[in-house]
Amino acid sequence: MRRYHGTPARAGATLVCFPHAGGSASFYYPYSEALSARYDVIAVQYPGRQDRHREPCMESVGELSRTIAAELAARVPADRPLAFFGHSMGAVVGFETARALERLGTGRAPDLFLASGRRAPALSRDDGIHRLPDRALLAELQKLGGTDVRMLDDPELFQLVVPTIRADFAAVETYRPEAGARVNCPVVALIGDVDPRVTAEQAAAWRDHTTADFALRVFSGGHFYLAERQREVIATLTAHIDPLKA
């Protein structure tokens, strides 16, 4: 877990952010910078990258989610609302983490879940990206955007990180939720209107994965719309998080 800007004295909520496949906690640094005066912003750092590069990569979404849930249950204060935000792979990791926290019964399950750039869990499928040759995998990452251009342009650096990227895609592409899997908090799905990986219909299917309210928000942009539309996304986040009551 990474807190880049500390915790405000009167945090209105705790916001936990889950990165995409191949991504790291630092992807959310700009969001932490913009929101840290308002919320306690925590970015999840998956194993196998940055300061955790010596640790084995995750083998499954379920395994990773249970580990994150146990850490959050021990470390996240119970005196303020809790919201999850997950982008792409991070949406399913966040979803399963929320479910794991609900099963733990510690009272630390999220009060709101925001699923970004990802089709609903029931529509999960294996697109075979993790089995692509390196050059084809590189082309797929370039098409999606969002990955550090320096890494994609440097063959040696790419070879260093490609095992982590491939492991992430393998975990998410082999992920299948339990039948009828739901969370007990409101869900907001967010997507870019020209995302090549998810349609509005596929995002809207998240409504079947909550016992509470559902909303869909569509932004101008592709798979990494949230990097280009930060101001609009932040306005959406605050509009949904601020009404939560401790």
FENUR-V787905 format. One record per helix or strand of 2 or more residues. SS is the DSSP state (h for helix, s for strand). FROM is the first residue (numbers start at 1). LEN is the number of residues. If there is no record, write none. Layout:
{{SS | FROM | LEN} {SS | FROM | LEN}}
//
This chain:
{{s | 13 | 6} {h | 25 | 11} {s | 40 | 4} {h | 50 | 3} {h | 61 | 15} {s | 81 | 7} {h | 89 | 16} {s | 112 | 5} {h | 121 | 3} {h | 129 | 3} {h | 134 | 11} {h | 149 | 5} {h | 155 | 19} {s | 186 | 7} {h | 200 | 10} {s | 214 | 6} {h | 225 | 4} {h | 230 | 12}}
//
